[in-house]
């Protein structure tokens, strides 16, 4: 069982999880970002190593992604033939990232994560 920060309610964590699912469903991404924040903020004692936060957020994001993907395919927004160009390369990247996770410091991962958020945000604003 996850040990919550002493000022955190289970409702706050559940609320963040619901919001992560909603964001992922609406935008196709972003739920994991909210999960990283929630786990870092509300479960500090459970995850003293930031790499554990990323790993746990990824596991939860897998469930969000599977549900969203099935709904997108069913609605015709993500034809399986179009996805074939991205699924295998993305899986290879995920495998490489999983292997590298244990070899990169928590601080470096935090910087990579922050850089990705900033660059993505800038591209979205000026797109």
Secondary structure, 3 states (H helix, E strand, C coil): CCCCCCCCCHHHHHHHHHHHHHHHHHHCCCHHHHHHHHHHHHCCCCCCCHHHHHHHHHHHHHHHHHHHHHHHHHHCCCCHHHHHHHHHHHHHHHHHHHHHHCCCCHHHHHHHHHHHHHHHHHHHHCC
